[in-house]
Amino acid sequence: MRPATLLSEPRRRLLLGSLFAAGAWTIGLGPRPAHAQPKPPQVVDPSVPGFGVWLRFEGPALTLLTNVTEMGQGTPSLLAAIAAEELGLPLERIKVEMAPIEPRFDNPFTDSYLTYGSIGFRTAYATLAPVCAAARDMLQRAAATRWSVDAAECTLREGQVTHAASGRQLPVSALLAEAAALRPPEKPSPKPHEQWTVLGQHRQRTDIPAKTDGRMAYGIDERQPGQLHAAVLHGPGFGAKLAALDERPAKAIRGVRKIVRLPGAVAVVADSWWTALQATRKLKPRWEPGPHAKLDSDTHAAELRAAVQAGRGDAFPKRLDARLDEAAVTTALAAAGTNALEQLYEFPFLAHAPLEPLNATVRVDRDGAEIWVSTQSQSDTRAAVAKALGLATERVQLHSRPCGGGFGRRLEFDCAVEAALIAKAVPGLPVKTIWSREVDMRAGFYRPASAVRLRLALGADGLPTALRADMAGARIEDYSGVAGEPENDLPDFASSMAWLGQSYALPAIHLAFTKLDRGVPLAYWRSVGASQNTYCLETMIDRAARSRGDDPLAYRRRLLAGEGPQPRRALALLDALAARAGWGQALPAGHHRGIALFEGNRAVAGHVVELAVTGPGRFKLVKIWAAVDAGWVGNPDAVRAQLMGGTVFGLAAALYGEISFAQGEVREGNFDAYRLPTMAELPPIDLLVVGNGERPAGVGEEGVPSIAPAIANALFAVTSQPVARLPLTRAGWRT
């Protein structure tokens, strides 16, 4: 690292002071609070002169700092809209930059600097709207003091502070010094949702032009002076160790600089990545197999089935949901007798497969390390790189780049750590490590494979009296590097998703999890366990409805008849989706519909699918309707894009998605085997976005879980046979 890139604390304070002297002003929130339950942070930061850290005014322009990673969702445009809404600034004057990787910029809701779980707009609004509201209040008070009027009579619009009664105006830039001298309000008041004029409107995203014409620079585009390139060859399976290596054929290739031996891998550093990749194919390694070298998908699936059939898993604690009651479930299932429905479901491992393969550029020298990387977990990645290099964390500088897709895979830092170890072998020179698509897909970190045995007791009226789900698989938290305190009484975090907190009338629930780990590295996947559990719940709901001869929509409406705002939201979304899709209208011969809902991250989402059976075991998707209630909608077009992306992501998993193993190795290495639907294969997708909540809700993951069960329910309407295994090709269905 260049000596000037790391600053001592006194030098940092000196530069911060010079920032004010030069006429740039910062307004922001204080340090992250220390508490178990996330709360919005306090506005006043006594450690920073003036206002704080998140907003930086420079004349008429504003730079907004953010800790939300851009992964394609267009969050920077939405953050700029928050500032424009609260401060009355034109959007073209607002620039958004990634904040430094420092504890004071951690997300106070996660106690870390990372982006996941649909938290972008939700947490950014909770943090930045009060910050901007405080700035507005201070500017109004500064203007009021100048004009000797009431601050409530001063308004901000188009970069001007105006006193309507006298017609006086001042540009915001003329009031910065006076406003900065004021104390921020203890409880700033963002504009009421009903008064939004910028947020909630259809607007062109500012990131689209650069993404369209190639100007957007991702991590894989990094160019540093003197940069070298590295490609990696990993051992077969997981846990393999290098026993011997003949480097000579690779070293004979012109442009090869160094062969680097790593734990479970070998890297080639060369003048170009293509040269490095070709050289890895010339290496002649001998590997010692890992502890799970004989892992086989069919054997593993049989183990999972046996585990859930045994029903001896650890129970989830009652504190999660008052309906968790094993004794009541056991009694209800016995009372239901033949009215109890049962199904065993099976789900495969899934890859994240972001368009931009994993990569990182790193320089290591006597002063420390510098890393340029597309990541969702900046603070965890920085800490992991520091640990791997034996450095203090403050001696590692991380430059966060936009991601060409993340889906949870870029929460992990394995590639970045590997890149740092490679760069250490050529000190002083930046080295860009890129994992090829095959390495990216085979090097681990997948959505877990699982099995679920689901039992649903029905009463005399046909409605559920109890639900029991026995689940088996490995735990993501045993592998993921995402920082956080595990809940020791929770058998598996992902396995609780979609069962609890939803609005269906399920009087008693029992959830149990059996840990069955075969050494496959796991990571959080877009919508995580909801992608599996929603499938089980929604297909079983359809089965319960049809067992009574009920329409699946009408049956769900009965299950959502409870009191309270959340059941009402879910019912309203269900009705709006059904109306949009024309549910109940006559269909052409051979056409069938399926419907499914999902609740999570304060949102409600759902899909209706129309398909046509084209032959034995074959169908064609005719149309998809997707809907989401996103609470407060910051930009309807951005939400529509997220809903579309989530739908296609979930559709790919439903139709084709599977990572399988033979002799411990991943069979699928690229998109020829791990298929994605093409544009030509996609039917028309009708998108419905509504906002009925009392605060912002998630949208990034919410389009994923309900598309697969909607398809399965349409197929169930064809054959009356449940589709209990994914992908659909494993259940005998093809498009």
HURA-V947052 format. One record per helix or strand. SS is the DSSP state (@ for helix, = for strand). FROM is the first residue (numbers start at 0). TO is the last residue. If there is no record, write none. Layout:
BEGIN
ss = [SS & SS]
from = [FROM & FROM]
to = [TO & TO]
END
This chain:
BEGIN
ss = [@ & @ & = & = & = & @ & @ & = & @ & = & = & = & @ & @ & = & = & = & @ & @ & @ & = & @ & = & = & @ & = & = & @ & = & @ & = & @ & = & @ & = & = & = & = & = & @ & @ & = & @ & @ & = & @ & = & = & = & @ & @ & = & = & @ & @ & @ & = & = & = & = & @ & = & = & = & @ & = & = & @ & = & @ & =]
from = [2 & 8 & 23 & 54 & 60 & 74 & 90 & 93 & 102 & 106 & 111 & 113 & 119 & 150 & 153 & 159 & 167 & 171 & 192 & 207 & 217 & 218 & 227 & 240 & 247 & 255 & 264 & 272 & 283 & 296 & 313 & 317 & 323 & 325 & 340 & 348 & 358 & 367 & 376 & 377 & 392 & 395 & 408 & 413 & 430 & 436 & 445 & 449 & 463 & 475 & 493 & 508 & 521 & 529 & 551 & 564 & 590 & 602 & 617 & 630 & 635 & 658 & 660 & 664 & 678 & 683 & 695 & 704 & 724 & 727 & 733]
to = [4 & 20 & 26 & 57 & 65 & 86 & 92 & 97 & 104 & 106 & 111 & 113 & 146 & 152 & 156 & 162 & 170 & 179 & 194 & 212 & 217 & 220 & 233 & 245 & 250 & 261 & 269 & 279 & 287 & 309 & 314 & 319 & 323 & 338 & 346 & 349 & 364 & 373 & 376 & 388 & 394 & 401 & 410 & 423 & 433 & 441 & 446 & 457 & 472 & 477 & 495 & 514 & 521 & 546 & 558 & 580 & 599 & 614 & 628 & 630 & 654 & 658 & 661 & 665 & 680 & 689 & 695 & 718 & 724 & 730 & 733]
END
